[in-house]
Amino acid sequence: MTFSMIIQLLIVLAALYVGSRYGSLALGAISGIGLAILVFGFGLKPGTPPTDVIYIIIAAVTCAGTLQASGGMDWMIQIAEKMLRKHPDHITFLAPLTTFFLTVLVGTGHVVYTLMPIICDIALKKNIRPERPCGVASIASQVGITCSPIAAAVVAFVTISNANGYMVAIPQVLMVTLPACIIGLLFASLASYRRGKDLDKDPEFLKRKADPELYQYMYGNSATTLDRVITKEAKASVFIFLAALLVIVGFAFCQMIHVTRDGASVTLAAALGIPKMNIIIQIIMLTAAACNIMFCKAKPKKAVGGAVWQSGMVAVVAIYGIAWLADTYFGNYMDQMKVMLADLVTNYPWSIAFVFFLVSVLINSQGAVVVAMLPLAYELGIAGPVLLGVLPSVYGYFFIPNYPSDIATVNFDRSGTTVIGKYLLNHSFMMPGLIAVIISTVIGYLITSVIFPGYFASFIQ
């Protein structure tokens, strides 16, 4: 590795670090500074921004934004709250499963903000240490991203893999990530079941409870969505959204089924002339968004002002800048990278999981990690099934607790048990995060490489 390569890599890392400090749009914007230095200062050939993935994200968050604007998400949150309040004793297991499946359905973890204070309220009123369900529930809301058929990380994985000869479809990805991540979350929930001191034995909590003002703050109000009126249009928007997801998955299955045509084996999608999945997702999501606007009273201004749409657009800018910066650097030094990493990826191909995780710690976006690093992994010769197996490792931004969902969870916990920690890394999300990601990655790798290696091995060298 030359001195010039090292300097340029440090510029890339510096841009990512500074962007993560500012957060939000800064991740993508400050990546532009790094890109400008590499191109104009060092004369590197500019890479290619990931336009296909960006278009899909825009379509998906537009649909999810109209779902939120119509009140459909309120109905989904109500259903989740009713289930949690019906079984409060099992909140440490049910809360993360609830936030996980909400993310799977909607494609973003930001939908769970309304549910977090409810989880905390249920735990506190049941005398369960809120840190236990809240910490793992926040982790679960992000783990679900690699299990959602419309999430940027999943769509980007399929799109980039297909372009590199690994003809995997969305259902095949979910067949790996769903069981792997659920098992990982169950282990994280089990580890969280008795973590920390019980509330009646925690001196810090008892001190807060003894203060009349803090007692009123903790126990005086109940966070709930059960008093919200759900309109028939709100319910209709949920059914439209779910129907759109089913249509997308149905088309994805057509990419998996093979038929004989003119003596050759082709996919059913090719035989029927069905477009590629990136086009299908955009069409279906935009159509569903239009239906929500026309038939479910989803006001466009309310949709673009909602948390889901805004967070999705932030993700677009982040992926745009980060992936373009990474593609520019690695694209110019691919030959050198292959030489340096040849032995490692040949003998330990699963070690790419560490790279995915470390990059995620820096850039706070699973979709951006996939778009930025997956092409490099394929260029290094790592087989598609291995990359599919370690896909859960693209979630590492819980490591430094600066992600919005983690910060919000700390603020929602009125008991003060969910904390960042004096030494930054000793926070409430570290233990469940590490357990969930490590177990999910190991299980995913076992599924694709050990248990069912033949099924997932359609990789063209």
C-alpha positions in Angstrom: 0.0 0.0 0.0 1.6 3.2 -1.1 1.9 6.4 0.9 -0.5 8.1 -1.5 -3.1 5.4 -1.0 -2.8 5.7 2.8 -3.3 9.5 2.7 -6.3 9.2 0.5 -7.8 6.4 2.7 -7.4 8.7 5.7 -9.2 11.4 3.8 -12.1 9.0 3.2 -12.2 8.0 6.8 -12.0 11.6 8.0 -14.9 12.6 5.8 -17.0 9.8 7.2 -16.0 10.6 10.8 -16.7 14.3 10.5 -20.0 13.6 8.8 -21.0 11.2 11.5 -20.3 13.9 14.1 -22.7 16.3 12.5 -25.2 13.6 11.6 -28.3 13.8 9.4 -27.5 15.2 5.9 -23.9 15.9 6.8 -23.0 12.3 6.2 -23.6 12.6 2.5 -22.7 16.3 2.1 -19.3 16.0 3.8 -18.5 12.9 1.8 -18.7 15.4 -1.1 -15.7 17.2 0.3 -13.7 14.0 0.5 -14.8 13.2 -3.1 -13.7 16.7 -4.3 -10.2 16.2 -2.7 -9.7 12.8 -4.3 -10.8 13.9 -7.7 -9.5 17.4 -8.0 -6.6 17.2 -5.5 -5.3 13.7 -6.3 -6.6 13.2 -9.8 -8.6 10.0 -9.2 -11.2 9.0 -11.7 -14.7 9.7 -10.2 -16.8 6.6 -9.4 -20.4 6.1 -10.1 -23.2 7.1 -7.7 -25.7 4.3 -7.0 -28.7 5.7 -8.8 -30.8 2.5 -8.9 -30.7 2.1 -5.2 -31.5 5.8 -4.6 -34.5 5.6 -6.9 -35.8 2.6 -5.0 -35.4 4.3 -1.6 -37.2 7.4 -2.9 -40.2 5.3 -4.1 -40.3 3.2 -0.9 -40.1 6.1 1.6 -42.7 8.0 -0.5 -45.1 5.1 -0.1 -44.3 4.8 3.6 -44.7 8.5 4.1 -48.2 8.4 2.7 -49.0 5.5 4.9 -48.0 7.6 7.9 -49.9 10.6 6.6 -53.1 8.6 6.2 -52.9 7.3 9.8 -52.1 3.8 8.8 -49.0 3.6 10.9 -51.0 4.8 14.0 -53.2 1.7 13.5 -50.2 -0.6 13.2 -48.8 0.9 16.4 -52.1 0.5 18.2 -52.2 -3.2 17.2 -48.7 -3.6 18.6 -49.5 -1.7 21.8 -52.6 -3.9 22.5 -50.5 -7.0 22.2 -47.8 -5.7 24.5 -50.2 -4.5 27.1 -52.0 -7.9 27.0 -48.7 -9.7 27.9 -46.7 -7.2 30.0 -44.8 -9.9 31.9 -43.1 -10.9 28.6 -42.2 -7.3 27.5 -38.5 -8.1 27.2 -39.2 -10.7 24.5 -42.3 -9.2 22.9 -41.0 -5.6 22.6 -38.0 -6.4 20.4 -40.1 -8.7 18.2 -42.7 -6.0 17.8 -40.2 -3.3 16.8 -38.4 -5.8 14.5 -41.5 -6.7 12.6 -42.6 -3.1 12.3 -39.3 -2.4 10.6 -39.6 -5.4 8.4 -43.0 -4.2 7.2 -42.2 -0.5 6.6 -38.5 -0.8 5.7 -37.2 1.8 8.2 -36.5 1.6 11.9 -37.7 5.2 12.4 -41.3 4.0 12.6 -40.8 2.8 16.2 -40.4 6.2 17.9 -44.1 6.2 18.9 -43.8 2.7 20.3 -40.7 3.3 22.5 -42.4 5.4 25.2 -45.2 2.8 25.4 -42.6 0.0 25.9 -41.0 2.0 28.7 -44.4 2.8 30.3 -45.5 -0.9 30.3 -42.2 -2.0 31.8 -42.2 0.7 34.5 -45.8 0.1 35.5 -45.1 -3.7 35.8 -42.0 -2.9 37.9 -39.7 -4.3 35.2 -36.4 -2.5 34.7 -37.2 -0.5 31.5 -33.6 -0.8 30.3 -34.2 -4.6 29.7 -36.9 -4.3 27.0 -35.9 -0.8 25.7 -32.3 -1.5 25.0 -33.0 -4.7 22.9 -36.1 -3.2 21.3 -34.1 -0.3 19.9 -31.5 -2.8 18.6 -34.3 -4.9 17.1 -35.7 -1.9 15.2 -32.5 -1.7 13.2 -31.8 -5.4 12.9 -35.1 -5.7 11.0 -33.7 -3.6 8.1 -31.8 -6.6 6.5 -35.1 -8.6 6.7 -37.4 -6.1 4.9 -38.2 -6.6 1.2 -38.3 -2.9 0.6 -35.3 -1.8 2.8 -32.4 -0.2 0.9 -29.9 -2.7 2.3 -31.8 -5.7 0.9 -32.7 -4.2 -2.4 -29.1 -2.9 -2.8 -27.7 -6.4 -2.0 -29.9 -8.0 -4.6 -29.2 -5.4 -7.3 -25.4 -5.4 -6.8 -25.3 -9.2 -6.5 -27.2 -9.7 -9.7 -24.8 -7.3 -11.5 -21.9 -9.4 -10.2 -23.3 -12.7 -11.4 -24.9 -13.9 -8.1 -28.5 -14.3 -9.2 -30.2 -14.1 -5.8 -33.8 -12.8 -5.3 -35.4 -10.9 -2.4 -37.2 -14.0 -1.0 -33.9 -15.9 -0.9 -32.3 -13.1 1.0 -35.2 -13.1 3.5 -35.0 -16.9 3.9 -31.5 -16.3 5.4 -31.8 -13.0 7.2 -35.3 -13.5 8.8 -34.5 -16.8 10.8 -30.9 -15.6 11.5 -31.9 -12.2 12.9 -34.9 -13.6 14.9 -32.6 -16.1 16.5 -30.0 -13.4 17.2 -32.7 -11.2 18.8 -34.0 -14.1 21.0 -30.5 -14.6 22.4 -30.2 -10.8 22.9 -33.6 -10.8 24.7 -32.6 -13.7 26.9 -29.4 -12.0 27.9 -31.4 -8.8 28.7 -34.1 -10.6 30.7 -32.2 -10.2 34.0 -29.7 -7.5 33.2 -29.1 -4.8 35.7 -30.6 -4.5 39.2 -34.3 -5.0 39.8 -36.0 -1.6 40.4 -36.6 -2.3 44.0 -32.9 -3.0 44.5 -31.5 -0.2 42.4 -30.4 2.7 44.7 -30.3 5.2 41.8 -33.9 4.4 40.8 -35.1 4.4 44.5 -33.5 7.8 44.9 -35.4 9.1 41.9 -38.6 7.5 43.1 -38.3 9.2 46.5 -38.3 12.6 44.9 -42.0 13.7 44.6 -41.5 15.6 41.3 -39.6 12.7 39.7 -42.1 10.2 41.0 -44.9 12.2 39.3 -42.8 12.4 36.1 -42.3 8.7 36.1 -45.7 7.4 37.2 -48.0 10.3 36.6 -48.8 9.8 33.0 -49.2 6.9 30.7 -47.9 6.8 27.1 -50.5 5.3 24.8 -51.9 5.4 21.3 -55.1 3.5 22.2 -57.1 6.8 22.5 -56.4 7.7 18.9 -59.3 7.4 16.5 -58.4 5.2 13.5 -60.4 6.0 10.4 -61.4 3.6 7.7 -59.1 5.4 5.3 -56.2 4.7 7.7 -57.0 1.0 7.8 -57.4 0.9 4.0 -53.9 2.4 3.6 -52.4 -0.4 5.6 -54.1 -3.0 3.4 -52.9 -1.1 0.3 -49.3 -1.1 1.7 -49.4 -4.8 2.6 -50.9 -5.7 -0.8 -48.0 -3.8 -2.4 -45.5 -5.8 -0.4 -47.1 -9.0 -1.4 -47.1 -8.0 -5.1 -43.3 -7.2 -4.8 -42.6 -10.5 -3.2 -44.7 -12.3 -5.8 -42.7 -10.8 -8.6 -39.5 -11.6 -6.7 -40.5 -15.3 -6.7 -40.8 -15.1 -10.4 -37.1 -14.3 -10.5 -36.4 -17.6 -8.6 -38.7 -20.1 -10.6 -37.0 -21.6 -13.6 -38.9 -22.8 -16.7 -37.8 -24.3 -20.0 -38.0 -22.1 -23.0 -36.7 -23.0 -26.5 -34.7 -25.8 -24.9 -33.0 -23.5 -22.3 -33.7 -23.0 -18.6 -34.7 -19.4 -17.9 -36.5 -17.7 -15.0 -40.2 -17.3 -15.1 -39.7 -13.5 -15.0 -37.6 -13.7 -18.2 -40.1 -15.9 -19.9 -42.9 -13.5 -19.1 -40.9 -10.4 -19.9 -41.1 -9.0 -16.4 -38.8 -6.1 -15.7 -36.0 -6.3 -13.2 -36.9 -6.0 -9.5 -35.5 -2.5 -9.1 -38.0 -1.3 -11.7 -40.9 -3.3 -10.2 -40.3 -2.0 -6.7 -40.4 1.6 -7.9 -43.5 1.1 -9.9 -45.4 -0.7 -7.1 -44.4 1.6 -4.4 -45.3 4.8 -6.3 -48.6 3.2 -7.3 -49.4 2.4 -3.7 -48.4 5.9 -2.6 -50.8 7.3 -5.3 -53.6 5.1 -4.0 -53.0 6.4 -0.4 -53.2 10.0 -1.6 -56.3 9.5 -3.8 -58.3 7.1 -1.7 -57.0 7.3 1.9 -56.8 11.0 2.5 -53.0 11.0 2.8 -52.1 14.7 2.3 -48.8 15.1 0.4 -47.6 18.0 2.6 -48.2 15.9 5.7 -46.4 13.0 4.1 -43.2 14.9 3.3 -43.3 16.5 6.8 -43.5 13.1 8.6 -40.5 11.5 10.3 -40.5 8.5 7.9 -40.2 10.5 4.7 -37.7 12.9 6.1 -35.5 10.1 7.6 -35.7 8.3 4.2 -34.5 11.4 2.3 -31.6 11.7 4.7 -30.7 8.1 3.9 -30.8 9.0 0.2 -28.3 11.8 0.6 -26.1 9.7 2.9 -26.0 6.8 0.4 -25.5 9.1 -2.5 -22.4 10.8 -1.0 -20.9 7.9 1.0 -21.2 5.3 -1.8 -19.9 7.7 -4.4 -16.9 8.5 -2.3 -16.2 4.8 -1.5 -16.6 3.8 -5.2 -14.2 6.5 -6.3 -11.5 5.4 -3.8 -11.8 1.6 -4.1 -12.5 1.7 -7.9 -9.1 3.4 -8.5 -7.2 0.9 -6.3 -9.0 -2.3 -6.9 -6.0 -4.2 -8.3 -3.9 -3.2 -5.3 -6.7 -4.2 -2.9 -6.9 -7.7 -4.6 -3.2 -8.3 -4.1 -3.2 -7.1 -0.5 -6.3 -9.0 0.6 -6.0 -12.1 -1.6 -4.8 -14.5 1.1 -7.2 -13.3 3.7 -10.4 -13.5 1.6 -9.3 -16.9 0.1 -8.7 -18.5 3.5 -11.2 -16.6 5.6 -13.9 -15.1 3.3 -16.2 -14.6 6.2 -13.8 -12.0 7.6 -15.5 -9.5 5.3 -18.1 -9.3 8.1 -15.7 -7.4 10.2 -15.2 -4.9 7.4 -18.9 -4.4 7.0 -19.4 -4.0 10.8 -16.5 -1.5 11.2 -17.7 0.6 8.2 -21.2 0.7 9.7 -19.9 2.0 12.9 -18.6 5.0 10.9 -21.5 5.7 8.6 -24.7 4.9 10.4 -26.5 3.4 7.5 -26.9 -0.3 6.5 -27.9 0.6 3.0 -24.8 2.8 2.6 -22.6 0.0 3.8 -24.0 -2.5 1.3 -23.8 0.0 -1.6 -20.2 1.1 -0.7 -18.6 -2.2 0.3 -20.4 -5.0 -1.5 -18.9 -4.2 -4.9 -15.4 -4.3 -3.3 -16.3 -7.7 -1.8 -17.3 -9.2 -5.1 -14.2 -7.7 -6.8 -12.1 -9.5 -4.2 -13.7 -12.8 -5.3 -15.8 -13.5 -2.3 -18.7 -15.8 -3.2 -22.2 -14.5 -3.1 -23.5 -17.1 -0.5 -20.8 -16.0 1.9 -21.8 -12.3 1.5 -25.5 -13.2 1.9 -24.7 -15.2 5.1 -22.9 -12.3 6.7 -25.4 -9.6 5.6 -26.6 -9.0 9.2 -23.1 -7.7 10.0 -23.8 -4.4 8.2 -25.4 -3.2 11.4 -22.7 -1.8 13.7 -23.8 1.8 14.4 -25.1 0.9 17.9 -21.4 0.6 18.9 -21.1 4.4 19.4 -24.5 5.5 20.8 -25.2 8.5 18.6 -27.9 7.0 16.4 -31.3 8.8 16.7 -33.3 5.7 17.8 -30.9 5.0 20.6 -30.8 8.6 21.8 -34.5 8.8 21.6 -34.9 5.6 23.6 -32.7 7.0 26.4 -34.9 10.1 26.6 -38.1 8.0 26.5 -37.1 6.0 29.5 -38.4 8.1 32.4 -36.9 5.7 35.0 -33.3 6.7 34.0 -32.2 3.0 33.7 -31.5 3.2 29.9 -28.3 5.2 29.7 -25.4 6.2 27.5 -22.8 5.6 30.2 -20.0 7.6 31.7 -17.4 6.1 29.4 -19.5 6.3 26.2 -19.1 2.7 25.2 -20.7 1.2 28.4 -24.2 2.0 27.2 -27.5 0.1 27.3 -27.3 -0.9 23.7 -23.9 -2.5 23.5 -24.6 -5.9 25.0 -27.8 -6.7 23.1 -26.4 -5.2 20.0 -23.2 -7.3 20.0 -25.2 -10.5 20.8 -27.8 -9.9 18.2 -25.4 -9.1 15.4 -22.8 -11.8 16.2 -25.5 -14.5 16.5 -27.4 -13.4 13.5 -24.2 -13.3 11.3 -23.1 -16.7 12.5 -26.5 -18.3 11.9 -26.8 -16.6 8.5 -23.4 -17.9 7.5 -24.2 -21.4 8.6 -27.5 -21.3 6.6 -25.8 -20.4 3.3 -22.5 -22.1 3.7 -23.0 -25.2 5.9 -26.7 -26.2 6.2 -28.0 -25.4 2.7 -24.8 -24.6 0.6 -26.2 -25.9 -2.7 -29.4 -23.9 -2.7 -27.6 -20.6 -2.3 -24.6 -21.3 -4.4 -25.7 -20.0 -7.8 -22.6 -17.8 -8.1 -21.0 -17.3 -11.5 -17.2 -16.8 -11.2 
